Amino acid sequence: MSIKKNAESYIVRTGELNDAEAILNIHKSVVSEGEYLISLSDEFTKTPLQYTEWVQSVLENEGETLMVAEKDGEVVGWIVFETTQNRRRLSHTGTFGMMISDRHRGKGIGSMLLGALLDWAEKNPFIEKVSLGVFSTNQRAISLYKKMGFLEEGRKVKEFKMNDHEYADDILMYKFVK
């Protein structure tokens, strides 16, 4: 799958083991922004080996997937869908996380990645529900999720303490694909 947007060509494809380092670097970069992730920079200590093992475990599970967005051979974003393994009552659902390199945001990559994930989920015989959690302050992401058909299912009030006087809710969203 590919898209042309603003004369730039991006491609979405299934992730591969050799993408682990690029995925880790994007994750580190997004964590360093400190705005919409639970982990702070000093708490994020994943190693390249840990990320390689994680990518491998996702790719080996038929109920999970990892996709990347590429521009000119460079991974610029990724989305992962994971399940709660070994829990039959939850085997029909899972959650996703997505990260895009800051210099490639606002170019439709999030829509591409999420669209590809939803297409995958619709074709996957095990998956019926796709879920996520998002900071209530992340209006850009919330708008994307609503545009893609996700609905708010609940809210964890003041779940994230941003500083001594400021909190953000964790908005739980979902979409049924079957």
Rosetta constraint file for C-alpha pairs under 8 A:
AtomPair CA 1 CA 11 HARMONIC 5.95 0.50
AtomPair CA 1 CA 12 HARMONIC 5.60 0.50
AtomPair CA 1 CA 13 HARMONIC 6.92 0.50
AtomPair CA 2 CA 9 HARMONIC 6.97 0.50
AtomPair CA 2 CA 10 HARMONIC 5.66 0.50
AtomPair CA 2 CA 11 HARMONIC 4.21 0.50
AtomPair CA 2 CA 12 HARMONIC 6.08 0.50
AtomPair CA 3 CA 9 HARMONIC 5.79 0.50
AtomPair CA 3 CA 10 HARMONIC 5.51 0.50
AtomPair CA 3 CA 11 HARMONIC 6.47 0.50
AtomPair CA 3 CA 112 HARMONIC 7.84 0.50
AtomPair CA 4 CA 8 HARMONIC 5.55 0.50
AtomPair CA 4 CA 9 HARMONIC 4.61 0.50
AtomPair CA 4 CA 10 HARMONIC 6.56 0.50
AtomPair CA 5 CA 9 HARMONIC 6.52 0.50
AtomPair CA 5 CA 10 HARMONIC 7.91 0.50
AtomPair CA 5 CA 107 HARMONIC 6.63 0.50
AtomPair CA 5 CA 108 HARMONIC 7.34 0.50
AtomPair CA 6 CA 107 HARMONIC 7.68 0.50
AtomPair CA 8 CA 71 HARMONIC 7.98 0.50
AtomPair CA 9 CA 71 HARMONIC 6.41 0.50
AtomPair CA 9 CA 72 HARMONIC 7.91 0.50
AtomPair CA 10 CA 69 HARMONIC 6.49 0.50
AtomPair CA 10 CA 70 HARMONIC 5.54 0.50
AtomPair CA 10 CA 71 HARMONIC 4.90 0.50
AtomPair CA 10 CA 72 HARMONIC 7.78 0.50
AtomPair CA 10 CA 109 HARMONIC 7.64 0.50
AtomPair CA 11 CA 69 HARMONIC 5.48 0.50
AtomPair CA 11 CA 70 HARMONIC 5.10 0.50
AtomPair CA 11 CA 71 HARMONIC 6.53 0.50
AtomPair CA 12 CA 67 HARMONIC 6.72 0.50
AtomPair CA 12 CA 68 HARMONIC 5.58 0.50
AtomPair CA 12 CA 69 HARMONIC 4.41 0.50
AtomPair CA 12 CA 70 HARMONIC 6.32 0.50
AtomPair CA 12 CA 112 HARMONIC 7.14 0.50
AtomPair CA 12 CA 113 HARMONIC 6.61 0.50
AtomPair CA 12 CA 116 HARMONIC 7.51 0.50
AtomPair CA 13 CA 67 HARMONIC 5.56 0.50
AtomPair CA 13 CA 68 HARMONIC 5.61 0.50
AtomPair CA 13 CA 69 HARMONIC 6.61 0.50
AtomPair CA 13 CA 70 HARMONIC 7.92 0.50
AtomPair CA 14 CA 65 HARMONIC 7.59 0.50
AtomPair CA 14 CA 66 HARMONIC 6.04 0.50
AtomPair CA 14 CA 67 HARMONIC 4.33 0.50
AtomPair CA 14 CA 68 HARMONIC 6.22 0.50
AtomPair CA 15 CA 19 HARMONIC 6.43 0.50
AtomPair CA 15 CA 59 HARMONIC 7.87 0.50
AtomPair CA 15 CA 66 HARMONIC 5.25 0.50
AtomPair CA 15 CA 67 HARMONIC 4.67 0.50
AtomPair CA 15 CA 68 HARMONIC 5.46 0.50
AtomPair CA 16 CA 20 HARMONIC 7.49 0.50
AtomPair CA 16 CA 55 HARMONIC 7.58 0.50
AtomPair CA 16 CA 59 HARMONIC 7.76 0.50
AtomPair CA 17 CA 52 HARMONIC 6.36 0.50
AtomPair CA 17 CA 55 HARMONIC 6.13 0.50
AtomPair CA 17 CA 56 HARMONIC 6.14 0.50
AtomPair CA 18 CA 52 HARMONIC 7.84 0.50
AtomPair CA 19 CA 23 HARMONIC 6.14 0.50
AtomPair CA 19 CA 75 HARMONIC 7.44 0.50
AtomPair CA 20 CA 24 HARMONIC 6.07 0.50
AtomPair CA 20 CA 48 HARMONIC 7.11 0.50
AtomPair CA 20 CA 51 HARMONIC 5.78 0.50
AtomPair CA 20 CA 52 HARMONIC 5.19 0.50
AtomPair CA 20 CA 55 HARMONIC 6.37 0.50
AtomPair CA 21 CA 25 HARMONIC 6.16 0.50
AtomPair CA 21 CA 48 HARMONIC 5.95 0.50
AtomPair CA 21 CA 51 HARMONIC 7.28 0.50
AtomPair CA 21 CA 52 HARMONIC 7.48 0.50
AtomPair CA 22 CA 26 HARMONIC 6.30 0.50
AtomPair CA 22 CA 75 HARMONIC 6.23 0.50
AtomPair CA 23 CA 27 HARMONIC 6.19 0.50
AtomPair CA 23 CA 75 HARMONIC 7.37 0.50
AtomPair CA 23 CA 77 HARMONIC 7.46 0.50
AtomPair CA 23 CA 78 HARMONIC 6.90 0.50
AtomPair CA 24 CA 28 HARMONIC 6.13 0.50
AtomPair CA 24 CA 46 HARMONIC 7.95 0.50
AtomPair CA 24 CA 48 HARMONIC 6.99 0.50
AtomPair CA 24 CA 51 HARMONIC 6.58 0.50
AtomPair CA 25 CA 29 HARMONIC 6.16 0.50
AtomPair CA 26 CA 30 HARMONIC 6.17 0.50
AtomPair CA 26 CA 76 HARMONIC 7.46 0.50
AtomPair CA 26 CA 77 HARMONIC 7.18 0.50
AtomPair CA 26 CA 99 HARMONIC 7.01 0.50
AtomPair CA 26 CA 100 HARMONIC 6.92 0.50
AtomPair CA 26 CA 101 HARMONIC 5.81 0.50
AtomPair CA 27 CA 31 HARMONIC 6.11 0.50
AtomPair CA 27 CA 99 HARMONIC 6.78 0.50
AtomPair CA 28 CA 32 HARMONIC 6.15 0.50
AtomPair CA 28 CA 41 HARMONIC 7.52 0.50
AtomPair CA 28 CA 44 HARMONIC 7.46 0.50
AtomPair CA 29 CA 33 HARMONIC 6.70 0.50
AtomPair CA 29 CA 101 HARMONIC 7.44 0.50
AtomPair CA 30 CA 34 HARMONIC 7.23 0.50
AtomPair CA 30 CA 37 HARMONIC 7.97 0.50
AtomPair CA 30 CA 99 HARMONIC 7.16 0.50
AtomPair CA 30 CA 100 HARMONIC 7.84 0.50
AtomPair CA 30 CA 101 HARMONIC 7.28 0.50
AtomPair CA 30 CA 102 HARMONIC 7.61 0.50
AtomPair CA 31 CA 35 HARMONIC 7.73 0.50
AtomPair CA 31 CA 37 HARMONIC 6.36 0.50
AtomPair CA 31 CA 39 HARMONIC 6.68 0.50
AtomPair CA 31 CA 40 HARMONIC 6.18 0.50
AtomPair CA 31 CA 41 HARMONIC 5.67 0.50
AtomPair CA 31 CA 44 HARMONIC 7.55 0.50
AtomPair CA 32 CA 40 HARMONIC 7.11 0.50
AtomPair CA 32 CA 41 HARMONIC 5.23 0.50
AtomPair CA 34 CA 39 HARMONIC 7.96 0.50
AtomPair CA 34 CA 40 HARMONIC 6.10 0.50
AtomPair CA 34 CA 41 HARMONIC 7.17 0.50
AtomPair CA 36 CA 134 HARMONIC 7.87 0.50
AtomPair CA 36 CA 135 HARMONIC 6.10 0.50
AtomPair CA 36 CA 137 HARMONIC 7.84 0.50
AtomPair CA 36 CA 138 HARMONIC 6.73 0.50
AtomPair CA 37 CA 135 HARMONIC 7.92 0.50
AtomPair CA 38 CA 160 HARMONIC 7.38 0.50
AtomPair CA 39 CA 43 HARMONIC 5.82 0.50
AtomPair CA 39 CA 44 HARMONIC 6.12 0.50
AtomPair CA 40 CA 44 HARMONIC 6.41 0.50
AtomPair CA 46 CA 50 HARMONIC 6.13 0.50
AtomPair CA 46 CA 51 HARMONIC 6.81 0.50
AtomPair CA 47 CA 51 HARMONIC 6.30 0.50
AtomPair CA 48 CA 52 HARMONIC 6.10 0.50
AtomPair CA 49 CA 53 HARMONIC 6.20 0.50
AtomPair CA 50 CA 54 HARMONIC 6.15 0.50
AtomPair CA 51 CA 55 HARMONIC 6.08 0.50
AtomPair CA 52 CA 56 HARMONIC 6.15 0.50
AtomPair CA 53 CA 57 HARMONIC 6.22 0.50
AtomPair CA 54 CA 58 HARMONIC 6.30 0.50
AtomPair CA 55 CA 59 HARMONIC 6.18 0.50
AtomPair CA 55 CA 66 HARMONIC 7.57 0.50
AtomPair CA 56 CA 60 HARMONIC 6.15 0.50
AtomPair CA 57 CA 61 HARMONIC 6.48 0.50
AtomPair CA 58 CA 64 HARMONIC 5.67 0.50
AtomPair CA 58 CA 65 HARMONIC 5.98 0.50
AtomPair CA 58 CA 66 HARMONIC 6.81 0.50
AtomPair CA 58 CA 82 HARMONIC 7.23 0.50
AtomPair CA 59 CA 64 HARMONIC 6.90 0.50
AtomPair CA 59 CA 65 HARMONIC 6.02 0.50
AtomPair CA 59 CA 66 HARMONIC 6.85 0.50
AtomPair CA 61 CA 65 HARMONIC 7.61 0.50
AtomPair CA 63 CA 82 HARMONIC 7.43 0.50
AtomPair CA 63 CA 83 HARMONIC 6.83 0.50
AtomPair CA 63 CA 124 HARMONIC 7.34 0.50
AtomPair CA 63 CA 126 HARMONIC 6.47 0.50
AtomPair CA 63 CA 127 HARMONIC 7.03 0.50
AtomPair CA 64 CA 80 HARMONIC 7.59 0.50
AtomPair CA 64 CA 81 HARMONIC 5.34 0.50
AtomPair CA 64 CA 82 HARMONIC 5.04 0.50
AtomPair CA 64 CA 83 HARMONIC 6.48 0.50
AtomPair CA 65 CA 80 HARMONIC 5.79 0.50
AtomPair CA 65 CA 81 HARMONIC 5.32 0.50
AtomPair CA 65 CA 82 HARMONIC 7.03 0.50
AtomPair CA 65 CA 117 HARMONIC 8.00 0.50
AtomPair CA 66 CA 78 HARMONIC 7.21 0.50
AtomPair CA 66 CA 79 HARMONIC 5.83 0.50
AtomPair CA 66 CA 80 HARMONIC 4.38 0.50
AtomPair CA 66 CA 81 HARMONIC 6.46 0.50
AtomPair CA 67 CA 78 HARMONIC 5.60 0.50
AtomPair CA 67 CA 79 HARMONIC 5.39 0.50
AtomPair CA 67 CA 80 HARMONIC 6.45 0.50
AtomPair CA 67 CA 113 HARMONIC 7.12 0.50
AtomPair CA 67 CA 117 HARMONIC 7.60 0.50
AtomPair CA 68 CA 75 HARMONIC 6.39 0.50
AtomPair CA 68 CA 76 HARMONIC 7.49 0.50
AtomPair CA 68 CA 77 HARMONIC 5.67 0.50
AtomPair CA 68 CA 78 HARMONIC 4.20 0.50
AtomPair CA 68 CA 79 HARMONIC 6.45 0.50
AtomPair CA 68 CA 113 HARMONIC 7.35 0.50
AtomPair CA 69 CA 75 HARMONIC 5.74 0.50
AtomPair CA 69 CA 76 HARMONIC 5.69 0.50
AtomPair CA 69 CA 77 HARMONIC 5.00 0.50
AtomPair CA 69 CA 78 HARMONIC 5.95 0.50
AtomPair CA 69 CA 109 HARMONIC 7.02 0.50
AtomPair CA 69 CA 113 HARMONIC 6.93 0.50
AtomPair CA 70 CA 74 HARMONIC 5.20 0.50
AtomPair CA 70 CA 75 HARMONIC 4.43 0.50
AtomPair CA 70 CA 76 HARMONIC 5.56 0.50
AtomPair CA 70 CA 77 HARMONIC 7.18 0.50
AtomPair CA 71 CA 75 HARMONIC 6.64 0.50
AtomPair CA 71 CA 76 HARMONIC 6.76 0.50
AtomPair CA 76 CA 100 HARMONIC 5.99 0.50
AtomPair CA 76 CA 101 HARMONIC 5.35 0.50
AtomPair CA 76 CA 104 HARMONIC 6.76 0.50
AtomPair CA 77 CA 98 HARMONIC 7.50 0.50
AtomPair CA 77 CA 99 HARMONIC 5.53 0.50
AtomPair CA 77 CA 100 HARMONIC 3.99 0.50
AtomPair CA 77 CA 101 HARMONIC 5.85 0.50
AtomPair CA 77 CA 109 HARMONIC 7.46 0.50
AtomPair CA 78 CA 98 HARMONIC 5.65 0.50
AtomPair CA 78 CA 99 HARMONIC 5.56 0.50
AtomPair CA 78 CA 100 HARMONIC 6.44 0.50
AtomPair CA 78 CA 113 HARMONIC 7.09 0.50
AtomPair CA 79 CA 96 HARMONIC 6.81 0.50
AtomPair CA 79 CA 97 HARMONIC 5.66 0.50
AtomPair CA 79 CA 98 HARMONIC 4.20 0.50
AtomPair CA 79 CA 99 HARMONIC 6.58 0.50
AtomPair CA 79 CA 113 HARMONIC 6.35 0.50
AtomPair CA 79 CA 114 HARMONIC 7.34 0.50
AtomPair CA 79 CA 117 HARMONIC 7.64 0.50
AtomPair CA 80 CA 96 HARMONIC 5.31 0.50
AtomPair CA 80 CA 97 HARMONIC 5.49 0.50
AtomPair CA 80 CA 98 HARMONIC 6.49 0.50
AtomPair CA 81 CA 94 HARMONIC 6.48 0.50
AtomPair CA 81 CA 95 HARMONIC 5.57 0.50
AtomPair CA 81 CA 96 HARMONIC 4.26 0.50
AtomPair CA 81 CA 97 HARMONIC 6.81 0.50
AtomPair CA 81 CA 117 HARMONIC 7.74 0.50
AtomPair CA 82 CA 94 HARMONIC 5.38 0.50
AtomPair CA 82 CA 95 HARMONIC 5.58 0.50
AtomPair CA 82 CA 96 HARMONIC 6.27 0.50
AtomPair CA 83 CA 90 HARMONIC 7.66 0.50
AtomPair CA 83 CA 91 HARMONIC 6.80 0.50
AtomPair CA 83 CA 93 HARMONIC 6.45 0.50
AtomPair CA 83 CA 94 HARMONIC 4.26 0.50
AtomPair CA 83 CA 95 HARMONIC 6.55 0.50
AtomPair CA 84 CA 90 HARMONIC 6.43 0.50
AtomPair CA 84 CA 91 HARMONIC 6.87 0.50
AtomPair CA 84 CA 94 HARMONIC 6.74 0.50
AtomPair CA 85 CA 91 HARMONIC 7.20 0.50
AtomPair CA 86 CA 91 HARMONIC 7.89 0.50
AtomPair CA 87 CA 91 HARMONIC 6.17 0.50
AtomPair CA 90 CA 94 HARMONIC 7.67 0.50
AtomPair CA 91 CA 126 HARMONIC 6.92 0.50
AtomPair CA 91 CA 127 HARMONIC 7.36 0.50
AtomPair CA 92 CA 126 HARMONIC 5.45 0.50
AtomPair CA 92 CA 127 HARMONIC 4.58 0.50
AtomPair CA 92 CA 128 HARMONIC 5.23 0.50
AtomPair CA 92 CA 129 HARMONIC 6.44 0.50
AtomPair CA 93 CA 127 HARMONIC 5.59 0.50
AtomPair CA 93 CA 128 HARMONIC 5.92 0.50
AtomPair CA 93 CA 129 HARMONIC 4.69 0.50
AtomPair CA 93 CA 130 HARMONIC 5.88 0.50
AtomPair CA 93 CA 131 HARMONIC 7.36 0.50
AtomPair CA 94 CA 127 HARMONIC 7.64 0.50
AtomPair CA 94 CA 129 HARMONIC 6.80 0.50
AtomPair CA 94 CA 130 HARMONIC 5.56 0.50
AtomPair CA 94 CA 131 HARMONIC 6.03 0.50
AtomPair CA 95 CA 130 HARMONIC 5.82 0.50
AtomPair CA 95 CA 131 HARMONIC 4.56 0.50
AtomPair CA 95 CA 132 HARMONIC 5.14 0.50
AtomPair CA 96 CA 130 HARMONIC 7.34 0.50
AtomPair CA 96 CA 131 HARMONIC 6.58 0.50
AtomPair CA 96 CA 132 HARMONIC 5.75 0.50
AtomPair CA 97 CA 132 HARMONIC 7.21 0.50
AtomPair CA 98 CA 110 HARMONIC 7.75 0.50
AtomPair CA 100 CA 104 HARMONIC 6.71 0.50
AtomPair CA 100 CA 105 HARMONIC 6.36 0.50
AtomPair CA 100 CA 109 HARMONIC 7.63 0.50
AtomPair CA 100 CA 110 HARMONIC 7.38 0.50
AtomPair CA 101 CA 105 HARMONIC 6.64 0.50
AtomPair CA 104 CA 109 HARMONIC 7.61 0.50
AtomPair CA 105 CA 109 HARMONIC 7.01 0.50
AtomPair CA 105 CA 110 HARMONIC 7.84 0.50
AtomPair CA 108 CA 112 HARMONIC 6.28 0.50
AtomPair CA 109 CA 113 HARMONIC 6.06 0.50
AtomPair CA 110 CA 114 HARMONIC 6.01 0.50
AtomPair CA 110 CA 144 HARMONIC 7.72 0.50
AtomPair CA 111 CA 115 HARMONIC 5.79 0.50
AtomPair CA 111 CA 144 HARMONIC 7.04 0.50
AtomPair CA 111 CA 148 HARMONIC 7.79 0.50
AtomPair CA 112 CA 116 HARMONIC 6.11 0.50
AtomPair CA 113 CA 117 HARMONIC 6.18 0.50
AtomPair CA 114 CA 118 HARMONIC 6.13 0.50
AtomPair CA 114 CA 148 HARMONIC 7.93 0.50
AtomPair CA 115 CA 119 HARMONIC 6.18 0.50
AtomPair CA 115 CA 148 HARMONIC 7.68 0.50
AtomPair CA 116 CA 120 HARMONIC 6.20 0.50
AtomPair CA 117 CA 121 HARMONIC 6.13 0.50
AtomPair CA 118 CA 122 HARMONIC 6.08 0.50
AtomPair CA 118 CA 177 HARMONIC 7.27 0.50
AtomPair CA 119 CA 123 HARMONIC 6.46 0.50
AtomPair CA 120 CA 124 HARMONIC 6.13 0.50
AtomPair CA 121 CA 127 HARMONIC 5.77 0.50
AtomPair CA 121 CA 128 HARMONIC 7.41 0.50
AtomPair CA 121 CA 130 HARMONIC 7.79 0.50
AtomPair CA 121 CA 177 HARMONIC 6.73 0.50
AtomPair CA 122 CA 127 HARMONIC 7.19 0.50
AtomPair CA 122 CA 128 HARMONIC 7.49 0.50
AtomPair CA 122 CA 177 HARMONIC 5.32 0.50
AtomPair CA 122 CA 178 HARMONIC 6.57 0.50
AtomPair CA 127 CA 177 HARMONIC 7.51 0.50
AtomPair CA 127 CA 178 HARMONIC 7.84 0.50
AtomPair CA 128 CA 176 HARMONIC 5.70 0.50
AtomPair CA 128 CA 177 HARMONIC 5.22 0.50
AtomPair CA 128 CA 178 HARMONIC 5.05 0.50
AtomPair CA 129 CA 174 HARMONIC 6.84 0.50
AtomPair CA 129 CA 175 HARMONIC 5.76 0.50
AtomPair CA 129 CA 176 HARMONIC 4.38 0.50
AtomPair CA 129 CA 177 HARMONIC 5.81 0.50
AtomPair CA 129 CA 178 HARMONIC 7.42 0.50
AtomPair CA 130 CA 174 HARMONIC 5.58 0.50
AtomPair CA 130 CA 175 HARMONIC 5.35 0.50
AtomPair CA 130 CA 176 HARMONIC 6.33 0.50
AtomPair CA 130 CA 177 HARMONIC 7.25 0.50
AtomPair CA 131 CA 172 HARMONIC 7.32 0.50
AtomPair CA 131 CA 173 HARMONIC 5.66 0.50
AtomPair CA 131 CA 174 HARMONIC 4.26 0.50
AtomPair CA 131 CA 175 HARMONIC 6.53 0.50
AtomPair CA 132 CA 172 HARMONIC 5.86 0.50
AtomPair CA 132 CA 173 HARMONIC 5.40 0.50
AtomPair CA 132 CA 174 HARMONIC 6.44 0.50
AtomPair CA 133 CA 170 HARMONIC 6.02 0.50
AtomPair CA 133 CA 171 HARMONIC 5.46 0.50
AtomPair CA 133 CA 172 HARMONIC 4.55 0.50
AtomPair CA 133 CA 173 HARMONIC 6.26 0.50
AtomPair CA 134 CA 138 HARMONIC 6.96 0.50
AtomPair CA 134 CA 141 HARMONIC 7.61 0.50
AtomPair CA 134 CA 142 HARMONIC 7.25 0.50
AtomPair CA 134 CA 170 HARMONIC 5.58 0.50
AtomPair CA 134 CA 171 HARMONIC 5.20 0.50
AtomPair CA 134 CA 172 HARMONIC 6.64 0.50
AtomPair CA 134 CA 173 HARMONIC 7.90 0.50
AtomPair CA 135 CA 168 HARMONIC 6.15 0.50
AtomPair CA 135 CA 169 HARMONIC 5.96 0.50
AtomPair CA 135 CA 170 HARMONIC 5.04 0.50
AtomPair CA 135 CA 171 HARMONIC 6.22 0.50
AtomPair CA 136 CA 142 HARMONIC 7.90 0.50
AtomPair CA 136 CA 168 HARMONIC 5.70 0.50
AtomPair CA 136 CA 169 HARMONIC 5.14 0.50
AtomPair CA 136 CA 170 HARMONIC 6.01 0.50
AtomPair CA 136 CA 171 HARMONIC 5.93 0.50
AtomPair CA 137 CA 168 HARMONIC 6.40 0.50
AtomPair CA 137 CA 169 HARMONIC 7.87 0.50
AtomPair CA 138 CA 142 HARMONIC 6.34 0.50
AtomPair CA 139 CA 143 HARMONIC 6.02 0.50
AtomPair CA 140 CA 144 HARMONIC 6.44 0.50
AtomPair CA 141 CA 145 HARMONIC 6.25 0.50
AtomPair CA 142 CA 146 HARMONIC 6.17 0.50
AtomPair CA 143 CA 147 HARMONIC 6.06 0.50
AtomPair CA 144 CA 148 HARMONIC 6.24 0.50
AtomPair CA 145 CA 149 HARMONIC 6.46 0.50
AtomPair CA 145 CA 150 HARMONIC 5.29 0.50
AtomPair CA 145 CA 151 HARMONIC 7.92 0.50
AtomPair CA 146 CA 150 HARMONIC 4.90 0.50
AtomPair CA 146 CA 151 HARMONIC 6.43 0.50
AtomPair CA 149 CA 175 HARMONIC 6.54 0.50
AtomPair CA 150 CA 173 HARMONIC 6.04 0.50
AtomPair CA 150 CA 174 HARMONIC 5.19 0.50
AtomPair CA 150 CA 175 HARMONIC 4.83 0.50
AtomPair CA 151 CA 173 HARMONIC 5.30 0.50
AtomPair CA 151 CA 174 HARMONIC 5.51 0.50
AtomPair CA 151 CA 175 HARMONIC 6.50 0.50
AtomPair CA 152 CA 171 HARMONIC 6.86 0.50
AtomPair CA 152 CA 172 HARMONIC 5.87 0.50
AtomPair CA 152 CA 173 HARMONIC 4.35 0.50
AtomPair CA 152 CA 174 HARMONIC 6.61 0.50
AtomPair CA 153 CA 171 HARMONIC 7.83 0.50
AtomPair CA 153 CA 172 HARMONIC 5.58 0.50
AtomPair CA 153 CA 173 HARMONIC 5.27 0.50
AtomPair CA 153 CA 174 HARMONIC 6.61 0.50
AtomPair CA 154 CA 171 HARMONIC 6.19 0.50
AtomPair CA 154 CA 172 HARMONIC 5.13 0.50
AtomPair CA 154 CA 173 HARMONIC 7.12 0.50
AtomPair CA 155 CA 169 HARMONIC 6.48 0.50
AtomPair CA 155 CA 170 HARMONIC 5.61 0.50
AtomPair CA 155 CA 171 HARMONIC 4.55 0.50
AtomPair CA 155 CA 172 HARMONIC 5.69 0.50
AtomPair CA 156 CA 169 HARMONIC 5.54 0.50
AtomPair CA 156 CA 170 HARMONIC 4.97 0.50
AtomPair CA 156 CA 171 HARMONIC 6.50 0.50
AtomPair CA 156 CA 172 HARMONIC 7.79 0.50
AtomPair CA 157 CA 168 HARMONIC 7.30 0.50
AtomPair CA 157 CA 169 HARMONIC 4.60 0.50
AtomPair CA 157 CA 170 HARMONIC 6.62 0.50
AtomPair CA 158 CA 167 HARMONIC 5.14 0.50
AtomPair CA 158 CA 168 HARMONIC 5.18 0.50
AtomPair CA 158 CA 169 HARMONIC 4.69 0.50
AtomPair CA 158 CA 170 HARMONIC 7.42 0.50
AtomPair CA 159 CA 167 HARMONIC 7.14 0.50
AtomPair CA 159 CA 168 HARMONIC 6.26 0.50
AtomPair CA 159 CA 169 HARMONIC 5.20 0.50
AtomPair CA 159 CA 170 HARMONIC 5.81 0.50
AtomPair CA 160 CA 167 HARMONIC 5.51 0.50
AtomPair CA 160 CA 168 HARMONIC 5.13 0.50
AtomPair CA 160 CA 169 HARMONIC 6.36 0.50
AtomPair CA 160 CA 170 HARMONIC 7.21 0.50
AtomPair CA 161 CA 166 HARMONIC 6.27 0.50
AtomPair CA 161 CA 167 HARMONIC 4.54 0.50
AtomPair CA 161 CA 168 HARMONIC 6.62 0.50
AtomPair CA 162 CA 166 HARMONIC 5.38 0.50
AtomPair CA 162 CA 167 HARMONIC 5.28 0.50
AtomPair CA 162 CA 168 HARMONIC 7.03 0.50
AtomPair CA 163 CA 167 HARMONIC 7.17 0.50
